């Protein structure tokens, strides 16, 4: 039996797949942009900058005052996601970000190994 006019469905399925992937990428980019906020945190001492970041982001951020003592930041300005803004504030410091199960962010200072005697 000869089927006239029936073509291979693979090219059509591949085109549909490309469209679905494109839409998914656009949605992800849109969600990231939707979560972006306008930040204007000045440079200088890190503690006041973190406090300004908390006020502007609405994020729950936990840190030890002694961990940020004597640290500075270049600040951050512009429309960014809260995580990206915090990473920029911490750029050049030893502090790292951990996110708790409740969504809160915690700043962690790596433990500095001290010399031990045998």
PyMOL CGO cylinders between C-alpha atoms (Angstrom):
from pymol import cmd
from pymol.cgo import CYLINDER

trace = [
    CYLINDER, 0.00, 0.00, 0.00, 1.40, 3.34, -1.06, 0.3, 1, 1, 1, 1, 1, 1,
    CYLINDER, 1.40, 3.34, -1.06, 0.66, 6.32, 1.15, 0.3, 1, 1, 1, 1, 1, 1,
    CYLINDER, 0.66, 6.32, 1.15, 0.77, 9.47, -0.85, 0.3, 1, 1, 1, 1, 1, 1,
    CYLINDER, 0.77, 9.47, -0.85, 1.42, 12.76, 0.91, 0.3, 1, 1, 1, 1, 1, 1,
    CYLINDER, 1.42, 12.76, 0.91, 2.62, 11.21, 4.16, 0.3, 1, 1, 1, 1, 1, 1,
    CYLINDER, 2.62, 11.21, 4.16, 6.04, 12.47, 5.13, 0.3, 1, 1, 1, 1, 1, 1,
    CYLINDER, 6.04, 12.47, 5.13, 8.46, 11.58, 7.84, 0.3, 1, 1, 1, 1, 1, 1,
    CYLINDER, 8.46, 11.58, 7.84, 7.11, 13.09, 11.13, 0.3, 1, 1, 1, 1, 1, 1,
    CYLINDER, 7.11, 13.09, 11.13, 10.61, 13.41, 12.62, 0.3, 1, 1, 1, 1, 1, 1,
    CYLINDER, 10.61, 13.41, 12.62, 11.38, 16.92, 11.24, 0.3, 1, 1, 1, 1, 1, 1,
    CYLINDER, 11.38, 16.92, 11.24, 8.06, 18.21, 12.52, 0.3, 1, 1, 1, 1, 1, 1,
    CYLINDER, 8.06, 18.21, 12.52, 8.68, 16.67, 15.98, 0.3, 1, 1, 1, 1, 1, 1,
    CYLINDER, 8.68, 16.67, 15.98, 12.18, 18.15, 16.06, 0.3, 1, 1, 1, 1, 1, 1,
    CYLINDER, 12.18, 18.15, 16.06, 10.79, 21.60, 15.24, 0.3, 1, 1, 1, 1, 1, 1,
    CYLINDER, 10.79, 21.60, 15.24, 8.23, 21.22, 18.04, 0.3, 1, 1, 1, 1, 1, 1,
    CYLINDER, 8.23, 21.22, 18.04, 10.99, 20.21, 20.44, 0.3, 1, 1, 1, 1, 1, 1,
    CYLINDER, 10.99, 20.21, 20.44, 13.05, 23.28, 19.51, 0.3, 1, 1, 1, 1, 1, 1,
    CYLINDER, 13.05, 23.28, 19.51, 10.05, 25.54, 20.09, 0.3, 1, 1, 1, 1, 1, 1,
    CYLINDER, 10.05, 25.54, 20.09, 9.37, 23.93, 23.49, 0.3, 1, 1, 1, 1, 1, 1,
    CYLINDER, 9.37, 23.93, 23.49, 13.00, 24.38, 24.55, 0.3, 1, 1, 1, 1, 1, 1,
    CYLINDER, 13.00, 24.38, 24.55, 12.97, 27.99, 23.36, 0.3, 1, 1, 1, 1, 1, 1,
    CYLINDER, 12.97, 27.99, 23.36, 9.81, 28.74, 25.34, 0.3, 1, 1, 1, 1, 1, 1,
    CYLINDER, 9.81, 28.74, 25.34, 11.26, 27.09, 28.45, 0.3, 1, 1, 1, 1, 1, 1,
    CYLINDER, 11.26, 27.09, 28.45, 14.43, 29.17, 28.15, 0.3, 1, 1, 1, 1, 1, 1,
    CYLINDER, 14.43, 29.17, 28.15, 12.42, 32.35, 27.74, 0.3, 1, 1, 1, 1, 1, 1,
    CYLINDER, 12.42, 32.35, 27.74, 10.33, 31.50, 30.81, 0.3, 1, 1, 1, 1, 1, 1,
    CYLINDER, 10.33, 31.50, 30.81, 13.43, 30.84, 32.90, 0.3, 1, 1, 1, 1, 1, 1,
    CYLINDER, 13.43, 30.84, 32.90, 14.97, 34.14, 31.82, 0.3, 1, 1, 1, 1, 1, 1,
    CYLINDER, 14.97, 34.14, 31.82, 11.70, 35.90, 32.58, 0.3, 1, 1, 1, 1, 1, 1,
    CYLINDER, 11.70, 35.90, 32.58, 11.51, 34.36, 36.04, 0.3, 1, 1, 1, 1, 1, 1,
    CYLINDER, 11.51, 34.36, 36.04, 15.06, 35.42, 36.79, 0.3, 1, 1, 1, 1, 1, 1,
    CYLINDER, 15.06, 35.42, 36.79, 14.32, 38.96, 35.62, 0.3, 1, 1, 1, 1, 1, 1,
    CYLINDER, 14.32, 38.96, 35.62, 11.07, 39.00, 37.59, 0.3, 1, 1, 1, 1, 1, 1,
    CYLINDER, 11.07, 39.00, 37.59, 13.01, 38.21, 40.76, 0.3, 1, 1, 1, 1, 1, 1,
    CYLINDER, 13.01, 38.21, 40.76, 15.51, 40.99, 40.07, 0.3, 1, 1, 1, 1, 1, 1,
    CYLINDER, 15.51, 40.99, 40.07, 15.40, 44.05, 42.29, 0.3, 1, 1, 1, 1, 1, 1,
    CYLINDER, 15.40, 44.05, 42.29, 16.97, 47.44, 42.11, 0.3, 1, 1, 1, 1, 1, 1,
    CYLINDER, 16.97, 47.44, 42.11, 19.98, 47.65, 44.44, 0.3, 1, 1, 1, 1, 1, 1,
    CYLINDER, 19.98, 47.65, 44.44, 21.95, 50.70, 45.51, 0.3, 1, 1, 1, 1, 1, 1,
    CYLINDER, 21.95, 50.70, 45.51, 24.37, 49.60, 48.23, 0.3, 1, 1, 1, 1, 1, 1,
    CYLINDER, 24.37, 49.60, 48.23, 27.42, 51.78, 48.67, 0.3, 1, 1, 1, 1, 1, 1,
    CYLINDER, 27.42, 51.78, 48.67, 30.95, 50.53, 49.08, 0.3, 1, 1, 1, 1, 1, 1,
    CYLINDER, 30.95, 50.53, 49.08, 32.95, 50.67, 52.27, 0.3, 1, 1, 1, 1, 1, 1,
    CYLINDER, 32.95, 50.67, 52.27, 32.54, 48.74, 55.49, 0.3, 1, 1, 1, 1, 1, 1,
    CYLINDER, 32.54, 48.74, 55.49, 30.80, 45.41, 54.92, 0.3, 1, 1, 1, 1, 1, 1,
    CYLINDER, 30.80, 45.41, 54.92, 28.45, 45.42, 57.93, 0.3, 1, 1, 1, 1, 1, 1,
    CYLINDER, 28.45, 45.42, 57.93, 26.52, 48.58, 56.96, 0.3, 1, 1, 1, 1, 1, 1,
    CYLINDER, 26.52, 48.58, 56.96, 26.48, 47.36, 53.34, 0.3, 1, 1, 1, 1, 1, 1,
    CYLINDER, 26.48, 47.36, 53.34, 24.95, 44.04, 54.42, 0.3, 1, 1, 1, 1, 1, 1,
    CYLINDER, 24.95, 44.04, 54.42, 22.36, 45.86, 56.49, 0.3, 1, 1, 1, 1, 1, 1,
    CYLINDER, 22.36, 45.86, 56.49, 21.44, 48.01, 53.47, 0.3, 1, 1, 1, 1, 1, 1,
    CYLINDER, 21.44, 48.01, 53.47, 21.30, 44.86, 51.32, 0.3, 1, 1, 1, 1, 1, 1,
    CYLINDER, 21.30, 44.86, 51.32, 18.89, 43.22, 53.79, 0.3, 1, 1, 1, 1, 1, 1,
    CYLINDER, 18.89, 43.22, 53.79, 16.64, 46.29, 53.75, 0.3, 1, 1, 1, 1, 1, 1,
    CYLINDER, 16.64, 46.29, 53.75, 16.63, 46.47, 49.94, 0.3, 1, 1, 1, 1, 1, 1,
    CYLINDER, 16.63, 46.47, 49.94, 16.29, 42.75, 49.20, 0.3, 1, 1, 1, 1, 1, 1,
    CYLINDER, 16.29, 42.75, 49.20, 13.88, 41.64, 51.89, 0.3, 1, 1, 1, 1, 1, 1,
    CYLINDER, 13.88, 41.64, 51.89, 16.05, 38.53, 52.26, 0.3, 1, 1, 1, 1, 1, 1,
    CYLINDER, 16.05, 38.53, 52.26, 16.69, 36.96, 55.64, 0.3, 1, 1, 1, 1, 1, 1,
    CYLINDER, 16.69, 36.96, 55.64, 20.48, 37.06, 56.02, 0.3, 1, 1, 1, 1, 1, 1,
    CYLINDER, 20.48, 37.06, 56.02, 22.27, 35.70, 59.05, 0.3, 1, 1, 1, 1, 1, 1,
    CYLINDER, 22.27, 35.70, 59.05, 25.88, 36.51, 59.86, 0.3, 1, 1, 1, 1, 1, 1,
    CYLINDER, 25.88, 36.51, 59.86, 28.20, 36.92, 62.82, 0.3, 1, 1, 1, 1, 1, 1,
    CYLINDER, 28.20, 36.92, 62.82, 29.35, 40.48, 63.41, 0.3, 1, 1, 1, 1, 1, 1,
    CYLINDER, 29.35, 40.48, 63.41, 32.87, 39.25, 64.18, 0.3, 1, 1, 1, 1, 1, 1,
    CYLINDER, 32.87, 39.25, 64.18, 32.99, 37.51, 60.76, 0.3, 1, 1, 1, 1, 1, 1,
    CYLINDER, 32.99, 37.51, 60.76, 32.40, 40.78, 58.88, 0.3, 1, 1, 1, 1, 1, 1,
    CYLINDER, 32.40, 40.78, 58.88, 34.51, 42.99, 61.14, 0.3, 1, 1, 1, 1, 1, 1,
    CYLINDER, 34.51, 42.99, 61.14, 37.29, 44.78, 59.24, 0.3, 1, 1, 1, 1, 1, 1,
    CYLINDER, 37.29, 44.78, 59.24, 35.96, 43.61, 55.85, 0.3, 1, 1, 1, 1, 1, 1,
    CYLINDER, 35.96, 43.61, 55.85, 34.96, 45.97, 53.07, 0.3, 1, 1, 1, 1, 1, 1,
    CYLINDER, 34.96, 45.97, 53.07, 32.97, 45.83, 49.85, 0.3, 1, 1, 1, 1, 1, 1,
    CYLINDER, 32.97, 45.83, 49.85, 32.84, 47.69, 46.57, 0.3, 1, 1, 1, 1, 1, 1,
    CYLINDER, 32.84, 47.69, 46.57, 29.07, 47.82, 46.87, 0.3, 1, 1, 1, 1, 1, 1,
    CYLINDER, 29.07, 47.82, 46.87, 26.48, 46.91, 44.28, 0.3, 1, 1, 1, 1, 1, 1,
    CYLINDER, 26.48, 46.91, 44.28, 24.19, 48.98, 42.09, 0.3, 1, 1, 1, 1, 1, 1,
    CYLINDER, 24.19, 48.98, 42.09, 21.67, 47.97, 39.46, 0.3, 1, 1, 1, 1, 1, 1,
    CYLINDER, 21.67, 47.97, 39.46, 18.84, 45.54, 38.82, 0.3, 1, 1, 1, 1, 1, 1,
    CYLINDER, 18.84, 45.54, 38.82, 19.93, 42.09, 39.98, 0.3, 1, 1, 1, 1, 1, 1,
    CYLINDER, 19.93, 42.09, 39.98, 18.63, 38.94, 41.59, 0.3, 1, 1, 1, 1, 1, 1,
    CYLINDER, 18.63, 38.94, 41.59, 19.16, 39.00, 45.36, 0.3, 1, 1, 1, 1, 1, 1,
    CYLINDER, 19.16, 39.00, 45.36, 21.68, 36.13, 45.24, 0.3, 1, 1, 1, 1, 1, 1,
    CYLINDER, 21.68, 36.13, 45.24, 23.76, 37.85, 42.56, 0.3, 1, 1, 1, 1, 1, 1,
    CYLINDER, 23.76, 37.85, 42.56, 23.75, 41.14, 44.46, 0.3, 1, 1, 1, 1, 1, 1,
    CYLINDER, 23.75, 41.14, 44.46, 24.97, 39.43, 47.62, 0.3, 1, 1, 1, 1, 1, 1,
    CYLINDER, 24.97, 39.43, 47.62, 27.71, 37.62, 45.72, 0.3, 1, 1, 1, 1, 1, 1,
    CYLINDER, 27.71, 37.62, 45.72, 28.92, 40.96, 44.37, 0.3, 1, 1, 1, 1, 1, 1,
    CYLINDER, 28.92, 40.96, 44.37, 28.92, 42.46, 47.86, 0.3, 1, 1, 1, 1, 1, 1,
    CYLINDER, 28.92, 42.46, 47.86, 31.04, 39.57, 49.12, 0.3, 1, 1, 1, 1, 1, 1,
    CYLINDER, 31.04, 39.57, 49.12, 33.44, 39.58, 46.17, 0.3, 1, 1, 1, 1, 1, 1,
    CYLINDER, 33.44, 39.58, 46.17, 37.00, 39.64, 47.47, 0.3, 1, 1, 1, 1, 1, 1,
    CYLINDER, 37.00, 39.64, 47.47, 36.07, 38.53, 50.99, 0.3, 1, 1, 1, 1, 1, 1,
    CYLINDER, 36.07, 38.53, 50.99, 36.57, 35.12, 52.51, 0.3, 1, 1, 1, 1, 1, 1,
    CYLINDER, 36.57, 35.12, 52.51, 32.84, 34.78, 53.25, 0.3, 1, 1, 1, 1, 1, 1,
    CYLINDER, 32.84, 34.78, 53.25, 30.66, 32.21, 51.52, 0.3, 1, 1, 1, 1, 1, 1,
    CYLINDER, 30.66, 32.21, 51.52, 26.88, 31.92, 51.22, 0.3, 1, 1, 1, 1, 1, 1,
    CYLINDER, 26.88, 31.92, 51.22, 24.85, 28.95, 52.40, 0.3, 1, 1, 1, 1, 1, 1,
    CYLINDER, 24.85, 28.95, 52.40, 21.09, 28.76, 51.96, 0.3, 1, 1, 1, 1, 1, 1,
    CYLINDER, 21.09, 28.76, 51.96, 19.10, 27.09, 54.70, 0.3, 1, 1, 1, 1, 1, 1,
    CYLINDER, 19.10, 27.09, 54.70, 16.08, 24.87, 54.11, 0.3, 1, 1, 1, 1, 1, 1,
    CYLINDER, 16.08, 24.87, 54.11, 13.85, 27.73, 55.23, 0.3, 1, 1, 1, 1, 1, 1,
    CYLINDER, 13.85, 27.73, 55.23, 15.27, 29.99, 52.50, 0.3, 1, 1, 1, 1, 1, 1,
    CYLINDER, 15.27, 29.99, 52.50, 17.40, 32.10, 54.83, 0.3, 1, 1, 1, 1, 1, 1,
    CYLINDER, 17.40, 32.10, 54.83, 20.92, 32.85, 53.70, 0.3, 1, 1, 1, 1, 1, 1,
    CYLINDER, 20.92, 32.85, 53.70, 23.80, 32.39, 56.11, 0.3, 1, 1, 1, 1, 1, 1,
    CYLINDER, 23.80, 32.39, 56.11, 27.27, 33.87, 55.69, 0.3, 1, 1, 1, 1, 1, 1,
    CYLINDER, 27.27, 33.87, 55.69, 30.00, 31.41, 56.58, 0.3, 1, 1, 1, 1, 1, 1,
    CYLINDER, 30.00, 31.41, 56.58, 33.60, 32.35, 57.30, 0.3, 1, 1, 1, 1, 1, 1,
    CYLINDER, 33.60, 32.35, 57.30, 35.94, 29.46, 56.56, 0.3, 1, 1, 1, 1, 1, 1,
    CYLINDER, 35.94, 29.46, 56.56, 37.92, 28.30, 59.54, 0.3, 1, 1, 1, 1, 1, 1,
    CYLINDER, 37.92, 28.30, 59.54, 41.54, 29.35, 59.30, 0.3, 1, 1, 1, 1, 1, 1,
    CYLINDER, 41.54, 29.35, 59.30, 43.83, 26.54, 60.34, 0.3, 1, 1, 1, 1, 1, 1,
    CYLINDER, 43.83, 26.54, 60.34, 46.32, 27.56, 62.97, 0.3, 1, 1, 1, 1, 1, 1,
    CYLINDER, 46.32, 27.56, 62.97, 49.76, 26.06, 63.28, 0.3, 1, 1, 1, 1, 1, 1,
    CYLINDER, 49.76, 26.06, 63.28, 49.93, 23.08, 65.57, 0.3, 1, 1, 1, 1, 1, 1,
    CYLINDER, 49.93, 23.08, 65.57, 52.90, 21.81, 67.48, 0.3, 1, 1, 1, 1, 1, 1,
    CYLINDER, 52.90, 21.81, 67.48, 53.85, 18.15, 67.48, 0.3, 1, 1, 1, 1, 1, 1,
]
cmd.load_cgo(trace, "trace")
